[in-house]
Every structure is written in structure tokens, then in C-alpha cells.
Amino acid sequence: MAGPLITGRIDPTMKYLAALSMIQVTRGNPTMSLILYSRPNCGLCDKAEALLAETGLRARYEKVDIETDLDLIARYGDQVPVLFNDQTGEKLAWPFTASQARALIDD
């Protein structure tokens, strides 16, 4: 038995929410799975970025300034740089090596 027939005007908000629920939202590059948590004027963060560039992972990470988010400041504070795989939840705290960074994305 079919459900009740609904007639009349559809609320535009409901129409928007229905359409939104069908869209898969991805942040930045869909192949990107690493986040480098850092902060401005951080020499160690600069070293971590240079290491990732040398490793060929430049296009595979998104740099996030923790100072733009109070939760990130509370979570990472002075522990940056931290390399985080947002698909697996694994993370590396500095110092990390090129092979460790590659392994983090290959897992």
C-alpha cells in the first residue's frame, strides 16, 4: 500500500534541505587526506612543510592554522606541527621523517 499522497506547496526550506542531503560535501581536494596542523611564525612547522614538499606530498595535505580555532589550540597548543590523516585518524607529532609521513598516507 502506498503512503499518503501529499499535495500542496512544498516548503522551500524543506526542498533545500532535501537537496543538500543528497550532496556529498568534501573539503578541498578529494584526494587530500592529510592535514598539517601548524601556526604562524613556527620554525618547526616550516621544516615540516619543507619535508613534505621534498617527499612529494605537497598536493596531498591541507595546512591548517590552529590559531583560527579555539578547539584546535586546546587540542594541539605547543605540540605543532602535527600531521594528521583525516581518513584513518592517525597522526604524527614532530619530529617525523619522510618515510613516516609516506606511511601515514599509505595506510
Summary of the structure (lengths in Angstrom):
residues: 107
radius of gyration: 20.4
end to end distance: 48.3
largest distance: 67.2
contacts: 240
relative contact order: 0.18
helix: 45%
strand: 16%
